[in-house]
Each structure stands twice: as C-alpha cells, then as structure tokens.
Amino acid sequence: MNIWWIRRDLRLNDNAALSAALGERQSVLPVFILDDHLLGRPAEKRQSFLFAGLRALENDLVRLGSGLIIRRGHPAVELKRLAAESHASRVFAEADVSPYASQRDASVARQVDLHLVHGAGFYPPGAVKNADGRPYRVFTPYSRAWKALPFSDQMLPAPGSLNPIPELPSEQIPGSPAWVGSEPGEAEARRRLNVFLDGPIFSYRETRDRMDLDGTSRLSAHIRFGLISIRQVVISAVRSAGSAPDARSRAGCDTWLNELIWREFYRSILSQYPAVLQSSFKPGMSRFPWRDAPHDLQAWQTGQTGYPVVDAAMRQLAATGWMHNRARMIAASFLVKHLLINWQAGEHWFMQALMDGDPASNNGGWQWVAGSGTDAAPYFRIFNPTLQGKKYDPIGGYVRRWVPELTGVPDRYIHNPWEMTTSEQHACGVIIGRDYPSPLVEHAFARTRALATYKAHKDQPVQ
C-alpha cells in the first residue's frame, strides 16, 4: 500500500500524485493532514473553502470504494505513524514551492519514503530558463519561453475504482460556516470551466477588467486548491484558441492563457527566490520610507476610504473572500501609492481574507504594484481611483452592490460623490462625511507625494 498525501490537489482527474501512488496496481491510502502551522493562521474563508472541497473529495473517494483519513499534527510525525499503522511502503505527494513546504517536506522525507511529483504547475518551476540557464525575472520573455516549450495536451485519467481503506483512526473534517452558492468540489470546478469556455472566454480580452460584469472564470480558488488541475485549465485555453471562430475570440483565449502564465511566472519566482516572501525583491526597496498610518490602514481594510471603487473592492473581499482582479490592482495601488503604506501590510491582509490566497501570486502582485518586485510596475504608475472606476464600472453597478449607501447617487457622481452639492446629496439620501466618508486623501496631493517620495528614494546613492 502507498499513501497519497493530499495537499493542494483535491481531485481525482489528472492527479499526478494519485497516479504515481497507484503505480502498478498498488492499493492507495488517501490522507489529509490538518497542519496546525498552516491552519493556525487567520484565513477563515480560505479554510472554509478548503474543508468544503475536502468533503466533496471524500464523497468522490467513497463512491469509488475508498475513503479519506484525516489526521492532525505535524506531517512528519503523523505520516510516520500512519505508515506504520497501515504498513504503507511509500508516500506520494504533489510538490510545492513555498519555503514552508520545502522545509516541511524535508522533515517528512527524514521519516518516510517520500516521493514528490510535479503537478501544481503546468511546467516544473525550473523548466523555463534563459539561454544562460538562469530563471527569468521579467514576464514577457518568460512567457515567450514558456510558450516555446514542448506542449502536451495529455491528461491523466481518474481511477475507475479504488481499494477500500483499512479501519484506522481518523479525525473529522472541521466544520465551517454554511457555504453560500455552489459547494466547492471537482465537479463544480469543471462546471465553472465549461461555463467559461462556452462563451465568456471569447470576449475575455474586452470584459476581464469590467468589475460590473461577470466576465472572468471565477476559478482562482479552485485552481489554488487543485480542485481542477492547472494542466486541464491551460489545455482548455489552448484548445479554445485553436477553435476560436475569429481573431477577436482567439485574442480572448490568448489573454486568459497569459493570465495563467502569470501564475506560473510567480511560482517560478518564489521557487528560485524564496526570500521574496519576507522582503522586497529589489533590495533597495527595503529602505523605502513607508508611512506608519494605522488609521489610514484601517480605513482601507474596512472599505471606508471615501473612494467608492476602492471601498467596494475591500467590502467585496470582506464579504466573499474574493475580489475582481482589476479591483485588486486598484485597491493595492491606493494603499501603496496614495497612502504610502508598506505593501507587506496589504499582502498580509489579502492573505488573511482571500479565499484564493496563494503565497506566490499574492506576493508577486503586491510587489508588482509597489515597484519592489521582479518585472514591477514603474514607480510613476499611479492609478486614479476615480478614473479607474469610471472606466471599468461605468454606471456604478459594482459600487452600488458593495457600497449600498451610495445606491441613490446619480451615475455621474457614483465614483466622485464628494463633488455633489449639498442639495444633491440631500436629494439622493447620502451626506458626504456623515453617511459616507469624505476622501481619505485628495488624489492630486497623494499622487504628487508618491512621485516625490519614490523619486527621492530612487535617486539616493546606493549604500
């Protein structure tokens, strides 16, 4: 018997670790370990999603004649104990790239015969290298090299049946708040992918930034926990591009594929430069004079900045554990550039709140916005939240959904309600400064301050 140690691969289809564990007709023992080091961190919605996905996987395993063993504790201790109890010879798991995963797996490998199998990315993190054999640090050449690698559209089939598991002690999957909407699971992930492939992918290039439209796949959390394999998602994007009816539709597919490659890029960065989780990729940015402004940080966290699109984004995050990608960029830019608050405070907050929170992608996105990371946005790129709102939420549907106190505000003022006259405020039932906050900082002032601060830091002599 082999142990299939489930981590971020909560599926039966196209599962390299499961396939390797089955080997030549081997019996397999599926196990998930409740790791207190990971579960002790505040991340209620992400953990709730994980546990719901685990329940769905357990049901799928039972239908195949198997089951799921749940243990709690340090993985090295629990896997050694479980291997002895089940007489398992080897442990198979999907490789991961985070520093903690590397340390944990090294500890496990000292106790059991651990075999790590590639599967969390389309290509292994070290597969995409430049001519000198070094990892790419800029996305565009990385993506070109990624697309130039040999491409296989073969996926591993799900097993048709599995062996019964032995009677062994097992914990219960932790309870979680009642799930709103479709229950997470492999079937739901495939359904979402199919819905997206049936039409929205072809207009993705035009609609992906519209916060008021349902133009994205909403698969990020499912990919993060492996309810669907990244291989299946990438293959679907490539096949859709090949069958697209026209150039516009093909561009939509290619744009979505590029977003998936960004995920691959950030995994590669974290794998090659694990210190990015603790500090700026660009060493000089570690000395940047960030503001210590707890009141401003709290206003941003709670969606009370006075900028409707920023507040809508932060309230959506708090309510659902998810945020539209354009909204993520706007909210992050506001914290870093308008408020000059350290990107790490935002990264930490997002990791607490995001259902799809992934260390590599979250860190990469925040360092991109802050100008501290690899292939970062230039320091002078400062989003105007009012103009961003008008462009990507033109009649305020997104704002009105998440900032209900602004429901009655006319379209022309929905992204700049402070410009209404007193009589107009009374007419629509919202008094700025009372029912909805005045802007935390004036945009022109914040932009000038950010540019001056970044430029002064950039011009400092290297120490």
Beta strands, then each sheet from edge to edge (+ up, - down):
strand 1: 2-6
strand 2: 28-34
strand 3: 69-72
strand 4: 90-94
strand 5: 114-117
sheet 1: 3+ 2+ 1+ 4+ 5+
end
